[in-house]
Amino acid sequence: MRLINTKTLQLEEFNEINRPRYAILSHTWGDQEVTFQDMQNDSGQHLLKAGYQKILQTCKVTLESNLEYAWIDTCCIDKTSSAELSEAINSMFKWYEGATICYAYLPDVNETSDGRSTIPKSRWFTRGWTLQELIAPRRLVFYASTWELIDSRSNLSETIAYTTGIDKRLLQDNRDDLHRILRSSSIAQRMSWASRRQTTRTEDLAYCLLGIFDINMPLLYGEGSKAFARLQEEIIRHTDDQSIFAWGLGETQYPDSWSSTSVLAPSPMAFAGSEYIVPVDTCQDSAPFSITNRGIRIDLRIWRG
């Protein structure tokens, strides 16, 4: 894992054993972001990029938090290496969870007296990758476009939970039972949190959810919507939560391309309206469902309405 030394503004590499405490940035990408290659270039051209100010401000607030290192996805990952990118995306939830503090930078929110009320309207709440970045950190604070502190996730948990449908317990600081709380939400509920979020690449609608479901799988950019099908297959291999099949219940107008009869959802959007779906505990043994070369094999009880 690479971290930015906030005093030297240089990248340093650490393994899990010797990794220091660090802050982490959550943001939406803008124009002229500074890449890993830019940081390695001695020409200094990256100092003129608009995204460099984001790095400087992150380092500044990190030092103010008495931390020496920071992580920013734009420049701490070598995205020209498919192997490194795959490892990073599969580790992303863990990295955000392991940070001492997360700074969520909202460039479309002004530092005003009503900043707290406008936070849920930020573009940050519409992006796929920021879902795990909202949930995973032990502590998260929001910064406005001017890098003025607005408030903490914990203080705004009521508003955020109402807007996103996310379990309020996941929005508290310093939870010791993050993964237990996540597992207490059904697959359908967790999918519904992502149902109104977007990503630039179709595949990322699946890849941005790996940590939410504690799944690891290889990245295959170019596979399109098959990535989300693969994610669901991996979830099925790891859980017997049948709510994964409870999709298509919302009032969303689905694209014509969704006329497939597959039991798997075509996109997280299909889980809009599934936020109240929970598995029924019948207290009886049920046969596990499995994926075979002919499809999904599942035995379900039918209840008289």
N, C-alpha and C positions, 0 to 999 in steps of 0.2 A: 504494500500500500504506500503510495506517495503522498507526502504531506508538504505543505508550504511552510517554510520557516518564516514566521511573521516578522522576524527582525532582519533577516537577510533577503527575504523575498525569493529564496532559492528553493527548489524541490529537493526533498530528501526521501530516501526509501527506508521502510521499516517492515519487519515481519510482526506476526501477532505477539511474539514474546517480548520484543523490546519496543513496541509501539507506545509512544507517549500519549498523554491526554490531549485531545484535540477538539476544536470546534468544526462544525460542518455547515456549508451553505446550501439552502434550498432556494431555487429561483426558476424563472422561466427564461429560456434563451432569447437573446436579442441580437441585434446586429453587431458585427465585429467582436465576437467573443475571442478571448485569448486561448489558444490551443496548447497542448503539450509541446508541439514542435516550436511554437512561438517562444515558449519559455526556455527552450534549449538553444535558441538562436541568439548569438552574441551581438547581432546588429542593433538590437534595441528598438526595432520597428514596432514591436508589440506594445511599447509604452505609449504609442499614439492611438492605439485602438480604444474604442469606447468601452469595451469590456474590461480594460485594465483598471478603470476606476472602481469596478465592482470588486476586483481582487484587493486593491488598496484599502477600500472601506471594510472589507471582510477582515483583513489583517488588523486594521485599526481597532475594530470592536472586539476582536479576539484577544488582543493584548490588554484591552480594558477589562476583559474577563479573567485576566491573570493566566492566560493560556499562551503557549509559545507556537503552537502549530494549528494549521487550518487545512481543510479539504474542500476543494471546489471541483466539480465534475468536469468543467470545461478544459482545465489545464492539468489535472492530476491523473488523467487516463489517456494513454496513447491509443486513440481510436483508429489509427492506421493498422493496428495489430488486432486481427479478429479474435485471436486467442485471449489477449488481454481484455478486450472489450467484453467477451463472453464471461470471463471470470469476474470482471467488475460488476456486470449487471446481475449475476447470480449472487454476488456478495453485497449488493447495494443496501438491502434492508439491514443486514448485520452491521454495516458501516455506519448507517444513520443511528441505529440502536446503540452502538458503542460510543458515539460522540458524547462529550460532556454537555454540550449545548448545541442547538441548531438555530441558525439565523434564517428566517424566511423573509426574503427581500421582495417587496411588492412595489414595483416601479410605477404602477398605475393607481396607487393610493397616496394621497397627499397627507402631509403631517398637519392635520387640522383637528379641531375639537371633536368632529364626528368621525374621525378615522376608524374608531372601533366598529361603527355601524357599517362602514363601507368595505371592511375587510372581506366579508363573504362574497362581495360582488367582484372581487379581483379576478383577473385572468388566471392567477395562480390556482384558484379553486376549480378550474375547468380542465386542467391538464392531467393526463394519466400518471405521469411520473411523480407528481407531487402528492398523490394519495398516500403512498408508503412513506414519503418524506414528512407528511403530517402526522402519521401514526407512530412510526418507529422511534423517533428520538425520545430520550428520557425527559428532556426539557426543550421547549421551543418558544422562541419569541419572534414577534413580527416587527419588521422595520419598513418605514415608509420610503417614498421615492428619494427623499432627502437624507436617508439613513438616520432619521430620528426614530427612537424606540416608540412603538405604538402601545403594545401590551403583550401579554403572554398567552399562549394557547390555553393554559389552565384557566386563566381569568375569563377567557372568551369561550369556554367550553360549551356553555348553554347555547349561545348563538351559533357556534360552528356545528354542534350536534343537530340542531334544528334545521340548519341549511343543508347539511350533507347526509343526514340520516345515520351517521357514524355513532356507535355506542359512546356515550359521554365518558364512560370509565377509561376509554382509550385516549382521551384528550387531557387527562390529568398528568401532572409532573411526577417524575420519579416513581413510576409504577414498578413493583417487583414481580407482577404477575401478568405482564404484557401478553405473552403467548397463550396463557390460560384464558384471558379475556377474549383474545382473538378467536380461539377455538370455540368459545361459548356462543359466538355468532355463527349462524349456519352458513353454508357455502353460498346459498342464494342471497342472504343478507350481505355478505361481503362483496359478492358480484354487483349487487345493486349500488354499492358505494361508488363503483366505477362506471355505472351505466350512463352517466351524463358527462363523462370526461373524454377528452380527445388526445390523440397523439399524432405527430407528423407522419410517422410510418405505421402502416396497418399492423405489422408484426408487433410493434411496441404495445398495442392494446393488451397483448398477452404477456409480454416480457416484463411490463411494469407491475404486474400482479404476482410475480413469483414469490416475493417475500410475504405478501399478504396471506398466501396459502402454504408457506413453508415448503416450496417446491424448487428443485433445481433441474434445469434441462438445457440442452445446447441451443444456441441461437442459430437460426437459419434465415438470414435476411434474404428476401426474394420469395419466400413461401406464402406471403400474404396472409389471408384469413385462416390458413391451415395452422398457423401458430396458435390461435385460440383453441382450435380443436385439440391440438397436442397438449395444451395446458389442461384442458378438461380431462383428457385421458390420464394424464399424470395425477390429477386430483383424485380421480376414481380409483387409481391404483393405491392411493394412500389413505382413503377414507371410505366409510360406508354411508356417508351423509347423502340421502337420496334427494335432498333439496336442490342438488345440482341440475336436476331435470325439471325444476319448477320455474320455467322461463316463459316469456310471451304473455305475461299476465297484465302488463301495463297498457296504457292508452296510446303509446308511441306508434306513429305511423312507420311501419317497417318498409325498407326498400323492397322492390319486386324481386331482387336477387335472393331474398330470404325465403323463397317459396320451397326451399328444401324440406324434405320430410325427415331429416336427421333428428335423432333424439338429443343431440348436442346443440347447444346454442351457437348461432353464427357470430355473435359479438356480445360484449358486456352490456350493450344497449338493450339486449333482449331481456335483461333482468330488471329493467325499470318496472316497478310495481311489485317486486319480490322482496321488499324490505321487511315484510312481516312474516315471511315463510320460515317456519322452524320444523325440524324433524319431529315426528310423533314417536314417543317412546312407548312401545307396546309391551315392554317388559317380557317379550318373548324372543327366542332366538329366531333370527331370519338368515336366510342363505345369503352369503356375500355376492355382490355382483362383480363381474369381471369382463375384461376386454379380450375378445378372441379374434381370430382371423376372419370371422364372419360377422363381427359386430359386437355389441354389448349384450351379455347374458345377465338377466336380472329377474328375480322372483319378487313380486310385490303383492301385498295383501290388499284386497278390495273392500272398502268400507261402505256400507249402505248409508246413503245420505238421509 
